[in-house]
Amino acid sequence: MRILLVGAAGKLGAAVHETLVNRGHSIVTVGRSSGDLRLDITDPAQITAAYDRAGDIDAVASAAGDVPYKPVVEMMPADYLSAFNGKVAGQLELVRQGTARIAERGSFTLITGVLAEQPIPTGSAAGMANGAVEAFVRSAAIEIAPQRVNAVSPTIFTESVADYGDFFPGVEPVDLERVASAYVRSIEGAQTGQVYPVR
């Protein structure tokens, strides 16, 4: 398959890229500052331009999303809007625009996360964003068939414990290799409307 991979330069994106290449897929990498195509996922016009330049695509995989982490009492309305724009709106727009751009039986794989169901202090914006992505996946799946849409919901990455482990006390980390396998399941499988937890 020819796959558009958004967020390819990050830890998760790099792992997904390597896994998909090793499985024989052709990858068009997309990132804000690196990759085959440059894209700010928060700008719908840039998403349009990326699809225009990408050519024929069988699947879209997103490993992109940015949210602020602050205590609720310190959050401002702009912070929640930033979380929505940074993780939700861009991924939704990849699907909205992409239905007319990818293969008839192509797929979308989005990224969410454990905080949709297992909150941590300072994680209200992330929980909100993840929950929105998951609700969208379930709703969109019933409308876009035979195209498919799923989400991958990991916990903290083993490779990120040194940086963020203190925010996830007692939470079992997962290797990026396992998370990348969930992307493979979504892209190469047949299910739709699924949120694949990686715990």
N, C-alpha and C positions, 0 to 999 in steps of 0.2 A: 504493500500500500504506500501511497504518498501521503504523508502526514504533516500537518501544520502544527508545530510545537511552540506554544507561547510561553515565555518565561524559561527558555532553554538554558540560560546561563546560570541560573540559581542552583543551589544544591540539589533540589528535587528535579528540576528540569534537566540538569546534566545527567542524573541517574536514569531518568526516563529516556533521554536521548540515547545513551549508551545501550540500554536494554533493547530499545526498538531497532536500532541499527544492527545489533547482534542477531536480531530475529529476521533480518533481511528487508526491513522497511526503508524507504527513502524519506528523509526528514528535511523539511524546510524550517529552519530555526528562526525564531522571532524573539526580539528583546528590545528594551528601551535603548540600550547603548551598544549592543553587539548582536550578531546573528546574520542570517541571510537577509532578513527584513528587519527594519527598525519600527517599533510600534509602542506608543503609549496607550495601554489598554483602556484608559479612562476617556479617550477621545474617539467617539464613533466615526469621525471622518478618517482617522488613521486606520481604524479597523477596515473600513471600506477600501482604502488604498492598499492595505496589506493583502486583502483578498484579490484585488485587481492584479497585483503583481505576482501573487503566488501561483496562478494558473490552476490546472486541474488538481483537486485535492480529494482524497478519499475520507480523511478523518481529521478532526481538530482535537488537540489535547492541550489543556491549559494547566500550567504549573505556576500561574501568576496570581498575586494578590497581596495587598498591603493594607494593614489596619493599625490604628494607634492602640497602645496599651496604657491605660490610666485608670485610677480609681473612679468610680461612677461620679463621686462628688466633685471631681476635677474635670470631668468631661464637659465639653461645650457642644452645642448643636453642630458646629462645624466638624467636630471630631467624628460624630456618628455619620454625618454625610460623607466625610472622607473615607470612612470604613466601607460605606455602601458603594461609593464610586470606585474605591481601590480594589475591592474584591468581588462585589456583586454585579454592579452595572456593566462593567467591562466584559465579564464572562457571559452574562445574559446577552449582551450585544454580539458576542462571537457566535452565539447560537442563532439569534434573531436574523442577523445578516447572512449567516452561514448556510441556513437551510436552502437558500437559492444558489449557493456557491459550491457545495460539496456534492459528492456522488449521491445518486438516488437512494442508495442503501448505506450511506456513510454514517459516521457517528461523531458525537462530541463527548469528550471526557473533561469534566470540570474538577476543580480542587475545592474542598471544604475542610473540615477538621473536627477533632474531638471536642472542641469547646462548644459546639452546638448542643452537646448533651452532657458534658462533664465540665462545668464552669470552674474557673480559677479567679482569684482576685486580680483586678485590672483587666480582665478579659471580656467585659460586657460587649464591647464593639465587635470583637472577633466572634463571640457567640452569636450575636445578632446577624452578622454577615454570613457565617457558616449556615445558620438556620435558614436564611433567605435563599441561599444557593440550593440547599437540599429541597426546599419546598418548590422552587422553580423547576428543578430536574423532574420531580414527580409529576408536576403539572404539564410541563412542556412535552413529556414523553407521550402523552395521550393525543397530542395534536400533530406531531411532526412525523409519525410513522409513514413509510418504512425506515426513515432515518431514525437513529437512536441517540439518546442522551443519558449519561450516567455521571456520577460524581465519586471521587475517591476521598475518604475521610480518615486520614492518619492521625495518630497521636504524635507526640514529640519524636523527632528523628534521633536515633542513637548518635548520629554525627553532629547533632546540635546540643547535646546534653551539657557540654562544657559551657556553652553560652546561655542556655535557657533552662537548664535542668532545675534550678532553684524555684522556678515558677510552677513546676509540675511535681510537687512532692508526692512520692509514692506511686507515680504513674510509670508504667512499664514502657520504655522507649522501643521503637521499632527501627530496624535497619532500612535504609533507603531502597535497598534491593527488593524488600518485601512490598514497599509502596509502589515501586515501579512495576512489580508483577500485577498489582491491581489495575494499573493502566492497561497492561496487556490484556487482562481479562475483559475490560470494558471495550477496548478497541477491536480485539479479535473475536470476542464472544458474540452472543446473540441477544443478551438481555437489554432491556431499556427501562428507564425510570428508577434505576437502582442507585443506592448510596452504599458503596463498598467500604465497610469499616476495616481499618488496618490497625490492630491493637496488639 
